Amino acid sequence: MDLNFTPAEEAFRLEVRSFIESSLPETIRAKVASTRPLERDEYIEWHRILHRKGWGATNWPREFGGPGWTSIEQFIFDEECSRAAAPPLPAFGIKMVAPVIMKFGSADQQSKFLPRIAAAQDWWCQGYSEPGSGSDLASLKTRAVLDAATGHYVVNGQKTWTTLGQYADWIFCLVRTDPAAKAQRGISFLLIDMKTPGITVRPITLLDGGREVNEVWFEDVRVPVENLVGQENEGWTYAKFLLGHERTNLGGIGVSKRTLGRLKEIATTEQRHGRPLKDDPVFSARLARVEIELMALEMTNLRLLSVAEGGKAPGAMPSILKIKGTEILQSLSELMLQAVGPYGLLFERDEVGPEHAAGLAPLYCNLRKLSIFGGSNEIQKNIVSQMVLGL
């Protein structure tokens, strides 16, 4: 297994880097670099810049309007975007629901939804988790009852932790269509227009004071039957397919690399006992440990890409990436707080203190969520033990 990039891949990296440097608006880059939240229009502006270049749907095959990149090229693109502090593409549309529609959706669904997703005309959010149904997703209770006379499903229930649902035009939802069936067998996958009467979005204030997640309530929401993906009661199959994509994306190699660079800059600036913090043996040992773990994680990610290129099943690797990737990013945020000492207590960005300390406390608080969403790390460890150890 050769984990080195080929000359062609390195040339591709330079092409991507050059385009991002010349095309990414500085106002957007500055907000991402300083971990300030972006507005909907800022995400869309960058997405449309990429779309005009032909890069608006980087993981899509050519037949659906994507560039047809290999998984290695996608990895390089994501890494260069993170390095340059470019916003991520809206993952719920591009990297989650779109692959489901490509594989399991009808031709009409593909022609209706995919071009609009690629062109940043529709923003999607995910309707999976519910109160009491997070890691145990199969216990979800949101109901969809078929009204055969009108050709609609009538949806009632609640979804929670819906990331950026306040921006969304559409939501893809897991709903229970057969309450008498075994939990996983009674679930269907619906595409729902967020403008449909009966939908209410309520923001949830997080530990860092932000409102990036929401509750979404459905009260007699009528969804056309043509918005059912695949077969009724087969939604669990499609959900597992989607989660494989989501957990692979949660490794966060590029973001962690950029965060590590920021940490090193802080450790060079901050002083301890009259010398740079980076020279403190205890701190430098902690820094070296997390950097080594990040290097090992990147090798694991490249191994996964190599397996995917060969058409083999990824096995437990997506869960391993999710566990270690989230732990590493949390460790980096903790080390940054330690590096700035008492300035780590500053929560508001306009409080008096060094510029490099601004936003570190809210970032630390926000990243506590990483080991919970996308399937908690405890659940991922169970998956690894079952798939690798046969327990």
C-alpha positions in Angstrom: 0.0 0.0 0.0 1.6 3.3 -1.2 0.5 6.2 0.9 2.6 8.8 -0.9 1.0 11.2 -3.3 1.8 10.8 -7.0 3.3 13.7 -9.0 -0.1 14.2 -10.7 -1.8 14.4 -7.3 0.8 17.0 -6.1 0.1 19.0 -9.2 -3.6 18.8 -8.5 -2.9 20.1 -5.0 -1.1 23.1 -6.4 -4.0 23.8 -8.8 -6.5 23.7 -5.9 -4.3 25.8 -3.6 -3.8 28.5 -6.3 -7.5 28.7 -7.1 -8.5 29.0 -3.4 -5.9 31.7 -2.7 -7.1 33.8 -5.6 -10.9 33.2 -5.2 -11.7 33.0 -1.5 -13.1 36.3 -0.2 -10.9 37.7 2.5 -13.9 38.6 4.8 -15.0 34.9 4.7 -11.5 33.6 5.3 -10.9 35.8 8.2 -14.1 34.7 9.9 -13.4 31.0 9.4 -9.8 31.5 10.7 -10.9 33.2 13.8 -13.8 30.6 14.4 -16.5 33.3 14.1 -19.8 31.9 12.8 -20.7 32.5 9.1 -24.1 33.7 7.8 -26.0 31.6 5.3 -25.1 34.0 2.4 -21.4 33.6 3.2 -21.6 29.8 2.9 -23.6 30.1 -0.3 -21.2 32.8 -1.8 -18.2 30.4 -1.5 -20.2 27.4 -2.7 -21.3 29.3 -5.8 -17.7 30.4 -6.5 -16.7 26.7 -6.5 -19.7 25.7 -8.6 -18.7 28.2 -11.3 -15.3 26.5 -11.3 -17.0 23.1 -11.7 -16.1 22.2 -8.1 -19.5 22.7 -6.4 -20.0 18.9 -5.7 -16.5 17.5 -5.3 -17.5 14.0 -4.3 -19.9 13.5 -7.1 -19.3 11.4 -10.3 -19.4 13.1 -13.7 -22.8 11.6 -14.6 -24.5 13.6 -11.9 -22.6 16.9 -12.5 -19.5 16.4 -10.3 -15.9 16.6 -11.4 -15.4 12.8 -11.1 -12.5 13.2 -8.7 -10.9 10.2 -7.0 -11.2 9.9 -3.3 -7.6 11.0 -3.0 -8.3 14.2 -5.0 -11.3 14.8 -2.7 -9.1 14.4 0.3 -6.6 16.9 -1.1 -9.3 19.4 -1.9 -10.8 19.2 1.6 -7.3 19.5 3.1 -6.4 22.6 1.1 -9.8 24.2 1.9 -9.1 23.7 5.6 -5.5 24.9 5.3 -6.8 28.2 3.6 -9.6 28.6 6.2 -12.3 28.2 3.5 -15.8 27.3 4.6 -16.8 23.7 4.2 -19.3 22.9 1.6 -22.8 22.3 3.1 -22.3 18.6 3.9 -25.9 17.7 4.5 -26.7 18.3 0.9 -23.5 17.6 -1.0 -22.0 14.8 1.0 -25.0 13.1 2.7 -28.4 13.3 1.0 -27.0 13.6 -2.5 -25.3 10.2 -2.5 -28.5 8.6 -1.1 -30.5 10.1 -3.9 -27.9 9.0 -6.5 -28.0 5.4 -5.2 -31.6 4.9 -4.1 -33.6 7.8 -5.5 -35.8 7.8 -8.6 -34.7 9.4 -11.8 -37.2 12.2 -11.2 -35.7 12.8 -7.7 -32.2 12.9 -9.2 -33.1 15.4 -11.9 -35.1 17.6 -9.5 -32.8 17.8 -6.5 -29.2 17.1 -7.5 -28.6 20.1 -9.9 -30.1 22.5 -7.2 -27.8 21.0 -4.5 -24.7 21.4 -6.7 -25.6 25.0 -7.6 -26.2 26.0 -4.0 -29.9 26.7 -4.8 -31.2 24.5 -2.0 -29.8 24.2 1.6 -30.4 20.9 3.3 -30.5 19.8 6.9 -30.7 16.4 8.6 -33.7 15.1 10.5 -32.4 12.0 12.3 -32.0 12.6 16.1 -35.0 13.0 18.4 -35.3 13.4 22.1 -34.5 9.9 23.4 -33.4 8.8 19.9 -29.8 9.9 19.3 -27.3 7.0 19.3 -30.3 4.6 19.5 -31.6 6.1 16.3 -33.8 3.0 15.6 -36.1 4.0 18.5 -37.3 7.2 16.7 -41.0 8.1 17.0 -41.8 10.7 14.4 -44.7 9.2 12.5 -45.6 9.3 8.8 -49.1 8.0 7.9 -50.0 7.5 4.3 -53.1 9.3 3.1 -53.7 7.2 0.0 -56.7 9.4 -1.1 -54.5 12.5 -1.6 -51.1 10.8 -2.2 -49.4 12.3 0.8 -47.7 11.2 4.0 -48.9 13.1 7.1 -45.9 13.6 9.4 -46.1 14.3 13.1 -43.2 14.4 15.6 -40.0 16.2 16.6 -36.4 16.2 15.5 -33.6 17.8 17.5 -30.0 19.0 17.2 -30.8 19.9 13.6 -27.6 21.7 12.5 -28.2 25.0 10.7 -31.9 24.0 10.2 -32.7 27.7 10.4 -31.0 28.1 7.0 -32.5 25.0 5.4 -34.9 24.9 2.4 -35.3 21.1 2.7 -34.8 18.4 5.3 -34.2 14.7 4.8 -36.0 12.8 7.6 -36.2 9.3 9.0 -39.8 8.6 9.9 -41.7 5.6 11.2 -44.2 4.3 8.7 -44.9 0.9 10.2 -45.1 1.0 14.0 -45.8 -2.7 14.2 -42.6 -3.8 12.5 -39.3 -4.4 14.1 -37.7 -1.1 14.9 -35.3 -0.9 11.9 -37.8 -2.3 9.5 -40.5 0.2 10.0 -38.6 3.3 9.0 -38.7 5.3 5.8 -36.6 8.1 4.3 -38.6 11.3 3.3 -37.5 14.5 1.6 -39.5 17.4 3.1 -39.8 21.0 2.0 -39.2 23.2 5.0 -41.7 25.7 3.8 -44.5 23.1 4.2 -47.2 24.3 6.6 -46.9 22.7 10.0 -43.1 22.9 10.4 -41.7 25.0 13.2 -38.0 25.6 13.8 -36.9 26.5 17.3 -33.3 27.4 18.0 -31.3 25.7 20.9 -28.8 27.9 22.7 -25.5 26.0 23.1 -22.9 26.1 25.8 -20.9 28.7 23.7 -24.0 30.9 23.3 -24.4 30.0 19.6 -27.6 28.8 18.0 -26.3 26.5 15.2 -28.7 23.7 16.2 -32.5 23.6 16.4 -35.6 21.6 17.3 -37.8 21.0 14.3 -41.5 20.2 15.0 -43.9 18.5 12.5 -47.6 19.0 13.0 -49.8 17.3 10.3 -47.1 18.1 7.7 -48.2 16.8 4.3 -45.4 15.3 2.2 -46.1 14.1 -1.4 -45.5 10.3 -1.8 -43.0 11.1 -4.6 -40.7 12.5 -2.0 -40.2 9.0 -0.5 -36.7 7.8 -1.3 -36.6 4.1 -2.4 -39.1 1.7 -0.8 -41.3 2.3 2.2 -39.9 0.8 5.4 -36.5 0.4 3.9 -35.1 3.8 5.2 -32.8 2.1 7.7 -30.7 0.7 4.8 -30.4 4.2 3.4 -29.6 5.7 6.8 -26.7 3.3 7.3 -25.4 4.2 3.8 -25.5 7.9 4.7 -23.9 7.5 8.1 -21.0 5.8 6.5 -20.4 9.0 4.5 -20.9 11.2 7.5 -18.5 9.4 9.8 -15.8 9.3 7.2 -16.1 13.1 7.0 -15.9 13.5 10.8 -12.1 12.7 10.8 -11.5 16.4 10.3 -7.8 16.0 9.3 -7.6 19.4 7.6 -9.3 21.3 10.4 -7.1 19.7 12.9 -4.0 20.6 10.9 -5.0 24.2 10.8 -5.8 24.2 14.5 -2.5 22.6 15.2 -0.7 25.4 13.3 -2.7 28.0 15.3 -1.7 26.3 18.5 2.0 26.4 17.5 1.7 30.1 16.8 0.2 30.7 20.2 2.9 28.6 21.9 5.5 30.7 20.2 4.0 34.0 21.3 3.0 33.1 24.9 5.8 33.3 27.5 6.5 31.1 30.5 9.3 32.0 32.9 10.8 34.4 30.3 10.9 32.0 27.4 8.4 30.9 24.7 5.8 28.3 25.9 6.9 26.0 23.0 10.2 25.5 24.9 8.5 24.4 28.1 9.2 20.6 28.3 5.8 19.6 29.7 3.8 21.7 27.2 6.0 20.7 24.3 5.5 17.0 25.2 1.7 17.4 25.2 2.0 19.2 21.8 4.2 16.5 20.4 1.8 13.8 21.5 -1.3 15.3 19.8 0.7 16.0 16.7 1.9 12.4 16.5 -1.7 11.2 17.0 -2.8 13.5 14.2 -0.1 12.1 11.8 -1.3 8.6 12.7 -4.9 9.5 12.0 -4.0 11.0 8.6 -2.3 7.7 7.7 -5.4 5.8 8.8 -7.5 8.1 6.6 -5.3 7.5 3.7 -5.5 3.8 4.2 -9.3 4.1 4.2 -9.1 6.0 0.9 -6.9 3.3 -0.5 -9.4 0.7 0.5 -12.2 2.7 -1.0 -10.3 3.1 -4.3 -10.0 -0.7 -4.4 -13.7 -1.1 -4.0 -13.5 -2.9 -0.7 -15.7 -2.3 2.4 -14.2 0.2 4.9 -15.1 -2.0 7.9 -14.5 -0.3 11.2 -12.3 2.5 9.8 -15.0 5.2 9.6 -15.7 4.6 13.3 -12.0 4.8 14.2 -11.7 8.0 12.2 -14.7 9.5 14.0 -13.4 8.6 17.5 -9.8 9.7 17.1 -10.6 12.7 14.9 -13.0 14.2 17.4 -10.7 13.4 20.4 -7.7 15.1 18.7 -9.6 18.3 17.9 -10.9 18.4 21.4 -7.4 18.0 22.7 -6.1 20.8 20.5 -8.8 23.2 21.8 -7.9 22.3 25.4 -4.2 22.9 24.8 -4.9 26.3 23.3 -6.8 27.3 26.4 -4.0 26.1 28.6 -1.5 28.0 26.4 -3.2 31.4 27.0 -3.4 30.8 30.7 -5.9 33.2 32.5 -6.9 34.7 29.2 -8.7 31.4 28.6 -11.4 32.6 30.9 -12.4 35.3 28.4 -15.6 34.4 26.7 -16.7 37.4 24.7 -14.5 38.3 21.7 -14.4 42.0 22.6 -13.1 41.5 26.1 -9.6 42.9 26.8 -6.9 40.4 26.1 -4.4 39.2 23.4 -5.9 38.8 20.0 -4.9 35.1 19.8 -7.0 34.4 22.9 -10.2 35.7 21.3 -12.8 33.0 20.8 -10.8 30.2 22.3 -13.2 29.6 25.3 -16.3 29.5 23.1 -14.5 27.2 20.7 -13.5 24.8 23.5 -17.1 24.7 24.7 -18.5 24.2 21.3 -16.2 21.3 20.5 -17.5 19.3 23.5 -20.2 18.2 21.1 -17.8 16.4 18.7 -17.7 13.2 20.7 -21.5 13.0 20.8 -22.9 13.9 17.4 -22.6 11.6 14.4 -23.0 8.6 16.8 -21.4 9.1 20.2 -17.8 7.9 20.6 -19.0 5.2 23.1 -21.3 3.8 20.4 -18.4 3.9 17.8 -16.2 2.0 20.2 -18.9 -0.7 20.4 -19.0 -0.9 16.6 -15.2 -1.2 16.5 -15.2 -4.0 19.1 -17.9 -5.9 17.2 -16.4 -5.5 13.8 -12.7 -6.0 14.7 -12.8 -8.2 17.9 -16.1 -10.0 17.2 -17.4 -9.1 20.7 
